[in-house]
Amino acid sequence: MKDNELYQQILGLRDPWEVIEVKLDIEKKEVLVGIGYRKGAKWEVEGEQIEKIYDHAPVRKWRHLDSCQFQTVLEARVPRVKLNDGRVQTVPIPWAEKNSRFTELFECLAIKVLQASSSIEAACQLLGIDWDAAQRIMERAVERGIERRELGTLSVVGMDEKSFLRGQSYASLLYDLNRENPRVLEVVMQRDSPAAELLWETLPEETRQSIRAVCLDMSGIYHEVATEMVPQAKIVHDKFHVSKHLNEAVDKVRRRENKTLQAQGDQRLKGARQLFLFSPENLPQKHIEDFERLKNSDLKAARAWAIKESFRAFWQCHSVSKAQEVFKKWYAWAVRCQLQEIKKIAKMLKKHLSGLLNFILFSITNAVAEGFNSKIQSLKSAARGFKNFLNYRTRILFFCGKLDLFPILSYPL
């Protein structure tokens, strides 16, 4: 079998396209495959059948899957035709998408390698491409995935923030909290009301109307916009954010008390920060005895920890009425505890009690979002930070959007 015929079959080219030459460059370790077309072919462009060629686009090259250890490059001068309305268009090619420097098969491989690699840099080394090429492949993949994505009806969603750059640079993220298929739906710059509104506008009106509950933190940044854009949805404040606020309050009490105790030569709270942040069931065995002494002492930190832990009973309630009863008792204890840090959080929780009670009805949590945040943080670390927000958004949706990223092959083998 001749080289031309071999690559004709390998590439799966069909009439009128044909391999016209194959060049092997040993020094470059490259196989250059020249592609032409049959004379007199009819071209289908935007629904029109045209035989006469207007002119040709400049010679272009596309990176293809390697042939053994040799990089394979396709080369062609693609014809252009004039449509009935006078516009001149380049005829579509079956081996690559428009404006891509890679064949569809190579992009499929690149997407798989990018998904499986520990970093973009590692994927680039395996694929033999540079960072810019990898970024363009991911951008096209995300664009392709969003175009195909069928949102249909969303029932429960979450909205949260994520730091973008150092300092006060943030991005806002919208999540689908479906337990079977959680995913990031969209990412926009900033964490203010315009950003929240823009997130909602990325969803079709029909999809917004299907949303029954929105999980938000208690900062109030997204609350007002959510009530306006999805008025039928219940606002839910989840246990993840409540636990975060309570843990921060306990730590503030511990730090303040530790400073006072150390001035008196009392070292009981030195190095005990993590002990007060662990849930009892997660406390390492080697620390159980030490923490038993601390939590049963007369320390203010011990009292703050006990109040924090007692709130867990709220999440275990199976009815709103029972949850209201549990909260009332807990709140009475919290505001009488003489610990300003705890009292402040207790008053904040009372202010947002309706959102907390909605958790009993929907049991949704932004812990899913925090799981994605861990992945996003690893992406930032691997990239040593992002200076370009569009690159940041692309990475998040590529790795966390659960999109259909792959091109549909024009010539599947």
C-alpha positions in Angstrom: 0.0 0.0 0.0 1.3 3.4 -0.9 1.9 6.1 1.7 -0.9 8.3 0.2 -3.4 5.4 0.4 -2.3 4.5 3.9 -2.9 8.0 5.3 -6.1 8.3 3.2 -7.5 5.3 5.2 -5.9 6.4 8.5 -7.4 9.8 8.3 -10.8 8.4 7.1 -10.9 11.0 4.3 -13.9 10.8 1.9 -14.6 12.2 -1.5 -13.8 14.8 -2.6 -10.8 15.0 -0.1 -7.7 13.0 -0.8 -4.1 12.7 0.4 -1.9 13.9 -2.4 1.5 13.6 -0.8 3.3 12.3 2.4 6.7 13.8 3.4 8.9 12.4 6.2 11.3 14.7 7.9 13.7 12.6 10.0 15.5 15.6 11.6 12.2 17.3 12.7 10.6 13.9 13.5 7.6 15.0 11.5 5.3 13.5 9.0 3.7 16.1 6.7 0.5 14.9 5.0 -0.6 17.1 2.1 -4.4 17.0 1.4 -6.1 18.1 -1.8 -9.5 17.5 -3.4 -11.0 16.0 -6.5 -11.5 18.4 -9.5 -15.2 19.2 -10.3 -16.4 18.5 -6.7 -19.5 20.2 -5.4 -19.2 22.0 -2.1 -22.0 22.3 0.4 -21.7 25.6 2.2 -24.5 27.0 4.4 -27.0 24.8 2.6 -25.9 25.8 -0.9 -24.4 23.4 -3.5 -21.6 25.2 -5.3 -19.2 23.7 -7.9 -17.2 26.8 -9.0 -14.3 27.7 -6.8 -13.8 31.5 -6.2 -10.2 31.2 -4.9 -8.2 29.5 -2.2 -7.4 30.3 1.4 -3.7 30.5 2.3 -2.0 27.2 3.1 -2.8 26.0 6.6 -1.5 23.3 8.9 -3.2 21.2 11.5 -1.5 19.1 14.2 -2.8 15.5 14.1 -2.2 12.4 16.2 1.4 11.2 16.1 2.5 8.5 13.7 4.6 6.2 15.9 7.1 8.6 17.5 6.7 11.2 14.7 4.6 14.3 15.0 2.0 14.3 12.2 0.9 17.5 10.5 -1.9 17.9 7.9 -1.5 20.6 5.3 -4.0 21.9 2.8 -5.0 25.0 0.8 -8.7 25.0 1.3 -10.9 26.4 -1.5 -13.3 29.3 -1.1 -16.6 29.7 -2.9 -19.0 32.6 -3.5 -22.5 32.2 -2.2 -25.7 33.4 -3.9 -25.7 36.5 -1.7 -22.2 37.5 -2.8 -20.4 36.5 0.3 -17.2 34.5 -0.1 -16.8 31.6 2.4 -14.2 28.9 3.0 -15.6 25.4 2.5 -15.8 23.4 5.7 -13.2 20.7 6.3 -14.0 17.3 7.8 -10.8 16.9 10.0 -10.9 20.1 12.1 -13.3 22.7 13.5 -13.3 26.2 12.2 -10.3 28.4 13.4 -8.6 25.4 15.0 -4.9 24.5 14.4 -5.6 20.9 15.6 -7.6 18.1 14.1 -10.7 16.9 15.9 -9.0 13.6 16.8 -6.0 15.5 18.3 -8.3 17.8 20.3 -10.1 14.7 21.7 -6.8 13.3 22.8 -5.7 16.6 24.3 -8.9 17.0 26.3 -8.4 13.5 27.8 -4.8 14.2 28.6 -5.6 17.6 30.2 -8.3 16.0 32.3 -6.0 13.2 33.5 -2.8 15.2 34.1 -1.7 16.7 37.4 -1.2 20.1 35.7 -1.5 21.9 32.4 2.2 22.0 32.2 2.5 18.3 32.5 -0.2 17.8 29.8 1.6 20.2 27.5 4.8 18.1 27.8 3.0 14.9 27.1 1.2 16.4 24.1 4.1 18.4 22.7 2.2 21.7 22.7 2.7 25.0 24.4 0.5 26.6 27.1 -1.3 28.9 24.7 -2.3 26.0 22.5 -3.6 24.1 25.6 -5.6 27.1 26.7 -7.2 27.5 23.2 -8.1 23.8 23.2 -9.8 24.2 26.6 -11.6 27.4 25.5 -13.1 25.7 22.5 -14.0 22.7 24.6 -15.9 24.8 27.1 -17.6 26.9 24.4 -18.6 23.6 22.7 -19.9 22.2 26.0 -21.9 25.2 27.0 -23.5 25.4 23.5 -24.6 21.7 23.9 -25.6 21.9 27.5 -29.3 21.2 28.2 -30.2 22.7 31.5 -33.9 21.8 31.4 -35.3 22.2 34.9 -33.0 23.0 37.8 -34.5 22.3 41.2 -31.8 23.4 43.7 -28.8 25.7 43.1 -26.2 27.4 45.1 -24.3 30.6 44.8 -20.9 31.3 46.4 -17.8 33.4 46.1 -14.2 32.4 45.4 -11.0 34.5 45.6 -9.5 35.2 42.2 -6.4 37.2 42.8 -4.7 38.3 46.0 -6.4 41.0 48.0 -10.0 41.8 47.4 -10.5 40.2 43.9 -13.3 37.7 43.9 -15.4 35.7 41.4 -19.0 34.6 41.9 -20.0 31.0 41.0 -23.4 29.4 40.4 -23.7 25.7 41.2 -26.2 23.0 40.3 -26.7 21.2 43.7 -28.3 18.1 42.2 -26.9 15.3 44.4 -26.4 12.9 41.4 -24.8 15.5 39.2 -23.4 18.5 41.0 -21.6 20.9 38.7 -20.5 24.5 38.3 -22.9 26.3 36.0 -21.1 29.6 35.5 -18.4 32.0 36.8 -18.4 35.8 36.6 -16.1 38.5 38.0 -16.8 40.2 41.3 -19.1 39.2 44.2 -21.6 42.1 44.2 -25.2 42.5 43.1 -24.4 43.1 39.4 -22.3 39.9 39.4 -25.2 37.9 41.0 -27.7 39.3 38.5 -25.4 38.4 35.6 -25.1 34.8 36.9 -28.9 34.5 37.0 -29.2 35.9 33.5 -27.0 33.0 32.1 -30.0 30.7 32.8 -33.0 30.7 30.5 -36.2 32.2 32.0 -37.8 28.8 31.9 -35.0 27.2 33.9 -35.1 30.0 36.5 -38.8 29.4 37.0 -38.1 25.8 37.8 -35.8 26.6 40.8 -37.3 25.7 44.1 -34.4 26.6 46.5 -31.2 28.6 46.5 -28.4 27.9 48.9 -26.6 31.1 50.0 -24.4 32.2 52.9 -25.6 34.8 55.3 -23.5 37.7 54.0 -26.5 39.2 52.1 -24.5 39.9 48.9 -26.6 37.6 46.8 -29.8 37.4 48.8 -31.6 40.5 47.4 -30.9 39.6 43.8 -32.0 36.0 44.3 -35.4 37.1 45.7 -35.8 39.3 42.6 -34.6 36.9 39.9 -36.2 33.7 41.3 -39.0 35.0 43.6 -40.6 31.6 43.8 -37.5 30.0 45.3 -36.8 29.6 49.0 -33.5 31.0 50.4 -31.6 28.3 52.3 -28.7 28.9 54.7 -26.8 25.6 55.1 -25.0 24.1 57.9 -21.6 24.4 56.2 -21.7 28.2 56.5 -23.2 28.2 60.0 -20.4 25.8 61.2 -17.9 28.1 59.6 -19.2 31.1 61.5 -19.5 29.2 64.8 -16.0 27.8 64.5 -14.6 31.3 63.8 -16.4 32.5 66.9 -15.0 29.7 69.1 -11.5 30.4 67.8 -11.7 34.1 68.6 -12.8 33.2 72.2 -9.9 30.7 72.4 -7.3 33.2 71.1 -8.5 36.0 73.5 -8.5 33.7 76.5 -5.1 32.1 75.5 -3.5 35.5 75.5 -4.8 36.2 79.0 -3.8 32.8 80.3 -0.3 33.0 78.9 0.3 36.3 80.6 -0.5 34.4 83.8 1.9 31.5 82.9 -1.0 29.2 82.1 -0.2 27.2 78.9 -3.4 25.0 78.7 -4.7 26.6 75.5 -1.3 26.8 73.7 -1.4 24.8 70.5 -5.0 23.8 71.1 -6.5 25.6 68.1 -7.2 22.6 65.9 -8.7 20.6 68.9 -11.5 23.1 69.2 -12.2 23.0 65.5 -12.5 19.2 65.1 -15.9 17.5 65.3 -15.9 15.0 68.2 -16.1 12.1 65.8 -13.1 13.3 63.8 -10.8 14.1 66.7 -7.6 12.0 66.3 -7.2 9.3 68.9 -4.0 10.7 70.3 -5.7 14.0 71.2 -8.9 12.6 72.8 -7.6 12.5 76.4 -6.1 16.0 76.3 -9.3 17.5 74.8 -11.5 15.8 77.3 -9.7 17.7 80.0 -10.0 21.0 78.1 -13.7 20.7 77.2 -14.7 19.7 80.8 -12.8 22.6 82.3 -14.1 26.0 83.3 -12.4 27.7 80.3 -14.4 30.2 78.3 -13.2 28.4 75.2 -14.7 25.2 76.5 -18.1 26.9 77.0 -17.9 28.4 73.5 -17.2 25.0 72.1 -20.1 23.4 74.0 -22.5 26.1 72.6 -21.2 25.5 69.1 -21.6 21.7 69.3 -25.1 22.0 70.7 -26.3 23.7 67.6 -25.8 20.4 65.7 -29.2 19.3 67.2 -30.8 21.9 65.0 -29.7 20.1 61.8 -31.1 16.8 63.0 -34.7 18.1 63.3 -37.2 16.5 61.0 -39.8 19.3 61.2 -39.8 23.1 61.2 -41.7 23.3 64.5 -39.1 21.1 66.2 -36.3 23.1 64.7 -37.9 26.3 66.0 -38.1 24.8 69.5 -34.4 23.7 69.4 -33.3 27.1 68.1 -35.2 29.0 70.8 -33.5 27.0 73.6 -30.1 27.3 71.9 -30.4 31.0 71.3 -31.4 31.6 75.0 -28.2 29.9 76.1 -26.0 31.6 73.5 -27.1 35.2 74.3 -26.6 34.6 78.1 -23.2 33.1 77.8 -21.3 36.4 78.3 -19.1 35.6 75.3 -19.4 38.5 72.8 -18.2 36.5 69.9 -20.8 33.8 70.4 -23.6 36.3 71.1 -22.8 38.1 67.8 -23.2 34.9 65.8 -26.3 33.9 67.7 -28.0 37.2 66.8 -26.9 36.8 63.2 -28.5 33.3 63.1 -31.7 34.6 64.6 -31.8 37.3 61.9 -31.6 34.6 59.2 -33.7 32.0 61.0 -36.2 31.7 58.1 -33.3 30.6 55.8 -32.1 28.1 58.4 -35.5 26.6 58.8 -35.7 26.2 55.0 -32.8 23.8 55.3 -35.1 21.5 57.2 -37.4 21.5 54.1 -34.8 21.1 51.4 -31.6 19.7 53.1 -29.3 21.3 50.5 -25.8 22.4 51.3 -23.0 24.3 49.7 -20.6 21.6 50.9 -20.8 20.6 47.2 -19.5 24.0 46.3 -16.7 23.7 48.9 -15.7 20.4 47.2 -15.4 22.2 43.9 -13.6 25.0 45.7 -10.9 22.5 46.7 -10.5 21.5 43.1 -10.4 25.2 42.0 -7.8 25.9 44.6 -5.6 23.1 43.2 -6.1 24.6 39.7 -4.9 28.0 41.0 -1.9 26.5 42.8 -0.9 24.5 39.7 -1.2 27.6 37.6 0.6 29.7 40.2 -2.4 32.0 40.2 -4.4 33.5 37.4 -4.0 37.0 36.1 -6.6 36.6 33.3 -10.1 36.1 34.5 -11.2 34.4 31.3 -8.5 31.8 31.7 -9.7 31.3 35.3 -13.3 30.8 34.2 -12.3 28.4 31.4 -10.3 26.2 33.8 -13.2 26.0 36.3 -15.8 25.1 33.7 -13.4 22.7 31.9 -12.7 20.7 35.1 -15.8 21.3 37.2 -18.6 22.1 34.7 -19.2 18.4 33.7 -19.7 19.6 30.1 -19.6 17.6 26.9 -16.2 18.9 25.9 -15.3 16.7 22.9 -15.8 17.6 19.3 -18.2 15.4 17.3 -15.9 13.6 14.8 -16.7 14.3 11.2 -15.0 11.2 10.2 -15.2 8.6 13.1 -13.1 5.5 12.4 
